[in-house]
Amino acid sequence: MPRSGPLTGVRVVDLTAMVMGPYCTQIMADMGADVIKVEPPAGDNTRYISVGPAPGMSGVYINVNRGKRAIVLDLRTDAGKTVLRRLIETADVFIHSMRAKAVTKLGFGYDDVAAINPSIVYTNCYGYGRRGPGRDRPAYDDTIQAECGLPAVQEQLTGEANYVGTIMADKVAGLTALYATMMALFHRERTGEGQEVEVSMFETMASFMLVEHANGAMFDPPLGPAVYPRTVAPNRKPYRTKDGHIAALIYNDKHWNAFIAAVQPAWADERFATLELRARQIDTVYSLVAQTMSERTTDEWITLFAELEIPAAPLNTPDALFDHPHLNAVGLFETVDTPHGPVRMPGVPTWFSRTPGRIAGPTRELGADTDEVLRELGLDRDACGL
């Protein structure tokens, strides 16, 4: 499919696997970059972790590797390394998710790659940053969620330590890798200088968690624990209505005054008069509202909250998102024709007036574009010894 988007003309050599790195480069592909996915002969493990229309084409893999060109190189061989070096010569970005020792041993650490292409942006996607003692530890979403405190926060909220029901660490770190790489490309556009970028899941998620939870622990001496009380209040959960559930946040003073005037005039007293007072007893506020919410149906509350301009929403399942009227109206989903039939994908969630992105194309079979990329480099498979 023709490339479009603000990254048209940018070439990315992608040696990432699983989700963190591939999610980063999937967005780059949707924004117009020519992303060349380099896989070992066995392929990225994500090809095999969920259902799919064909072997090696799982749903998770298809979604985060769409629009990339797929080549196979065995980097344990001299032939594979030679081709990768030629590819690096043509690239703007080199991104990988191997541990530091492994990529250096292969001969593709930053110094090796910069010697080939000094202006390249080289992005490391790690579990733990190289400057700390955890640098050689393996990392997956579950272990990073645990280490950054997410299950502990869930325990305060629900009474039981749990992971959240999405691979949050992988995806937040992938978005961080994207913006870090884009910043380095912006610097290169201004100065011509390439550089090395490092993004680690643990540091990213620690920073992410502490946006609000650092709270009183930031000060010297501390003014309180590292926790944002509202998010861990036991009664912070969807409200049960007469016929189901609803999410609503009667938060600022405007929301609160509108709610009590329409629903509970008896609460118009000094105990809850300001946001500051309500914040100090937020779990009590949640409990009181919960009792009232059970008196009407979900649709009745949705209608009333819309009139009062109070944020509210029904509880959807992930399946329901595919038929959500707002998402369909803004065109989030795109159907892509593939050799295995049409695939309806969640597309680009951002909008550009001049350089809009789009789903860059179908996800490719393992190694499907190896010959094409070799030809572009002026190489022949047999002559290369591949």
Buried (B, 14 or more C-beta within 10 A) or exposed (E): EEBBBBBBEBBBBBBBBBBBBBBBBBBBBBBBBBBBBBBBEEBBEBBBBEEBEEEBBBBBBBBBBBBBBBBBBBBEEEBBBBBBBBBBEBBBBBBBBBBBEEBBEBEBBBEBBBEBBEEBBBBBBBBBBBEEEBBEBEBBBEBBBBBBBBBBBBEBBEEEEBBEEEBBBBBBBBBBBBEBBBEBBEBBEEEEEBBBBBBBBBBBBBEBBBEEBBBBBEEEEEEEEBBBBBEBBEBBEBBBBEEBEBEBBBBEEEBBBBBBEEBEEEBEEEEBBEBEEBEEBBBBBBEBBBEBBEEBEBBBBBEBBEEBEBEBEBEEEEEEBEEEEEBEEEEBBBEBEBEBEEBEBEBBEEEEEEEBBBBBBBBBBBBBBBBEBBEBEEBEEEEBEB
